[in-house]
Amino acid sequence: MTYDVETYRKDFPALAQEIHGHPLAYLDTAASALKPRAVIDAMSRFLERDYANIHRGVHELSQRSTDMYEAVRPMIRDFISAGREEEIVFTHGATDAANLVAQAWGRTFLKTGDEIVITALEHHANIVPWQLLREQIGIVLRVVPVTPEGEVRIEDVKAALSDRTRLVAFAHVSNVLGTILPAKEIAALAHDAGALVFVDGAQSISHLPVDVRDIDADFFVFSGHKIYGPTGIGALYAKQKILESMPPYQGGGDMIASVTFEKTTFKDPPFRFEAGTPPIAEVVGLGAALRYVSEIGMDNIAAHEDEILRYATEALSGIEGVRIVGTAKNKSGIVSFIMEHAHPHDIGTVLDRSGVAIRAGHHCAQPLMEHLGLTATARASFGLYTNKADIDALAAAVRKVREIFG
Ligand code: PLP
């Protein structure tokens, strides 16, 4: 199949606009992806015709709404190759899912002195929930270093493991460097050491075909907005046995079997972890997003983004004074860079005047920045709609930065 990026671009209404008199080159997909018409329409159609609160309603709209909401659970199961829909918990996003694991699993099963291994390239969402747990029960956080190229070496993971390791938690893809971590190998090592495996899939979900059973992840989390869906919705995958062993994290409506003032019993997973009215239209929107990317095919998207990554890497490396940060062999569609005389925020501002949207800063990975001896980077990130003209616009605007700042 030939990948027709120009056709797909027409599915994204936001791309049709000009910014400061230039065609929009949206290179900030790692922060959040633009939304295709299919998602926008599915959500507005749902809100116009089918919306009501879900579960327990006897009227037509509630039943319709419940069916449309619950239909997305098996879609997520299939999208990440999980075994059962009961293993999919709706959360507000990757961050919410990480906190759920830290509090419901970590607080129940970990003891003072138990160790959690993370890597130096983690997003704050995969650092701070474990630090909160450290304050609550005195666990120890061990950090696997990252090489100057931005890789996580298997030997270094091995060295961080001990007989106290209970969890190894890592990003499938780094949101700063684009590095694809060897998830399957890390998971095998962790399991050999008797630890569970938490994979932060916030950046892999929209760029790589994900197979949680092939990785043998015990937990896998992602956010809907990174995969062309709405904000406020995401998912936690956890192996059924583990989910069944976990107590609820939050209490309220919808997660109970029965309530008296003396005693409350809870539903089975996943409902036990979904207290309160969920973001219903957002779940429907996420379903539309998964349908949309599945029709294009994750393999095709990955191959297209790989070509764009190569093109962008070549274009930026050819500009004097630009240094690419993160040169791992196995990378996904992200290029972070710095320039000799311009701060990343200045780069971002100059690029914006040319219609090029990138992100500048620490990218919610302050410990990684410190590890690399940097305060910030400029980051261009790609999606299924990124074309070579976007990259040409990026390179031209970066040359302009060089003219201005030297
Ligand atoms: N993990 C990684 C690697 C990310 O890039 C992000 C968001 O940028 C997150 C976790 C958190 O995602 P969210 O803010 O959608 O919960």
Boltz pocket constraint, residues with backbone or C-beta under 6 A from the ligand:
constraints:
  - pocket:
      binder: B
      contacts: [[A, 30], [A, 31], [A, 92], [A, 93], [A, 94], [A, 95], [A, 96], [A, 123], [A, 125], [A, 126], [A, 171], [A, 173], [A, 174], [A, 175], [A, 200], [A, 202], [A, 203], [A, 223], [A, 363], [A, 364]]
      max_distance: 6.0
